[in-house]
Amino acid sequence: REYRDRTRFPAISDMRMVAQSVKGAAELILNNDTHPSVEIDKVCTPGGITIKGINELHYAGR
């Protein structure tokens, strides 16, 4: 909600952006027949903010 308030994106746009991101990630894995970690390595800079965010999501889910 705070992000939406700052960016002025309506909630439906937020949901669509997330859904499209998940859809795109799934399509990469399915089309390339790869493990998710392979695709993650393609888009993340080692020690960068993206991999830090992914790691936080991963460990929060445990």
N, C-alpha and C positions, 0 to 999 in steps of 0.2 A: 504494500500500500504506500509506503513512504516513497519508493521509487516512482510509482505511478503519479503521486502528488507532485514530485519534482519534475517529471518529464511531461506530464499532462496527457499521457496515453490513457485512453479509456480501458476499463477492465477487460472488455472483450478483445481489444488489441493485444493486451498482455497474454491472454489465454491463447490466442492464435499464434503469437510469436513463439511461445513455449511449445505448442503443439507442432508447429512447423519445424522447430529445432529437433524435437524428438523424432519426428517423421524422417527428417533428413539423415539423422544419425542411424536410424534403423535401416533406411535404404542403402546407406553406405555399407553397412555390415552385411546385409542380405545380397546386394549386388556384387560385392567384392569377395564374399565368402571368407571374411576375416573375423578375428576375435576383436571385441571392442577395444582392447588395449592397443592393438595395432593402429586403429583409427585415431585413438586418443594421442598416440605418439606422433601422428602426422600433423596434428593441429596445435599441439602444446609445445611451448618453449620450455626446456628443462629449467625448473626453478621459477618459472614465470607465474603470473597471476592466474592464468587459466587452469594450469595443473594444480595450483594451490586450492582453487575453488572446487575442482573435481575431487581432490583428496578430502576436503572438508565434507563434501556430500557423501563420499564413500564411507568415511569413518562415522559420520552422524547416523548412517543407516544401520550400523552394527548394534 
